[in-house]
């Protein structure tokens, strides 16, 4: 079984709809991250969380919100989706106790906003 | 925001050839990491580097943390078809608190047999 799972894997939604992307991990890591990947732009950080009570904005947080429901779960929400939020979204985790800079990624969610 | 300049953007090589790619920045980094992304998958960590000058190998892959702490390179020797994918460098800035990483834009590698 995968250590970091993301649901859904693919989603098509309409402009203005609210959508939630979910991430779960079984690695026992405290730190979790949400990234967005666009062709030719690499990975850009949206939000990150160092523990359940700690949420931080990343480089491109506008239009997104997150919720850390438990150590193992970190959700990304788009309150009112717009077409330029069409992208591949990745969740990642890391363990500050062993290798804090080594991040482990989920398989991604491909989101299309029409 | 801070930029990592990763080059080349893409490479088309023959099976068996060696490959070299690099990342540079005007800023100093504490950590460099190299990831590979297969089509339809998330990035997978290949090599992590923590000290200036450090040279680390993982099978046919070798990566180095530049002495100036502003660059890193990744070499792949004797390439094979399964090396196809996008390779990303990532780094953690010297002055940046926490463990958020900055990623390069990727090098897309194509290998013909």
Contacts between the chains, C-beta under 8 A, distances in Angstrom:
chain1	res1	chain2	res2	distance
A	4	B	42	7.6
A	31	B	99	6.5
A	33	B	100	7.5
A	35	B	103	7.9
A	40	B	9	7.9
A	40	B	105	6.2
A	40	B	106	7.9
A	41	B	105	6.1
A	42	B	6	7.7
A	42	B	88	6.3
A	42	B	103	4.5
A	42	B	104	5.8
A	42	B	105	4.1
A	42	B	106	5.4
A	43	B	43	7.3
A	43	B	88	6.8
A	43	B	90	7.8
A	43	B	103	4.2
A	44	B	103	7.5
A	45	B	100	5.7
A	45	B	101	7.5
A	48	B	98	7.5
A	48	B	100	5.8
A	50	B	98	7.0
A	56	B	98	7.1
A	56	B	100	7.8
A	58	B	100	6.5
A	59	B	1	5.5
A	90	B	42	5.3
A	90	B	43	7.4
A	92	B	42	7.7
A	94	B	99	6.0
A	96	B	99	7.0
A	99	B	48	6.9
A	100	B	99	4.6
A	101	B	30	7.9
A	101	B	31	4.5
A	101	B	33	6.6
A	101	B	48	6.8
A	101	B	50	8.0
A	101	B	92	5.3
A	101	B	99	5.4
A	101	B	101	6.8
A	102	B	33	6.6
A	102	B	45	5.7
A	102	B	48	5.3
A	103	B	33	7.9
A	103	B	45	7.3
A	103	B	90	7.9
A	103	B	101	6.5
A	104	B	45	6.9
A	105	B	35	7.9
A	105	B	42	3.4
A	105	B	43	5.0
A	105	B	44	7.2
A	106	B	42	5.3
A	107	B	40	7.7
A	107	B	41	5.8
A	107	B	42	5.2
A	108	B	40	7.8
A	108	B	41	7.2
A	108	B	42	5.3
